[in-house]
Amino acid sequence: MFCIIVKNEVKVGCREQYLSIMKANAKASVLHEPECFAFDVLEDQKNDHHFYLYEIYANESGLALHKETHHYLESRKGLADIVENVTVIRCDVIERN
């Protein structure tokens, strides 16, 4: 399995807009993508405009398929002007419990 951990730094004042878009994208990903096993949206405890996405896919191809879905492409339109910085960590999943 393959995992990405994404950090999104969101513009001040755009928190609720970000969460609305990202929660819908995360839910659609798990419901409609057979190779997406988890898509969690996390908020930093010290900065309420910093978010982390924890996504697990069957493999890297699953992530590539995710980036072709309608819900992903639509979310990019809404996030383009509100996310200031993105950092991505790519991992192999050793064990899920």
Summary of the structure (lengths in Angstrom):
residues: 97
radius of gyration: 13.0
end to end distance: 13.1
largest distance: 37.7
contacts: 272
relative contact order: 0.32
helix: 36%
strand: 36%
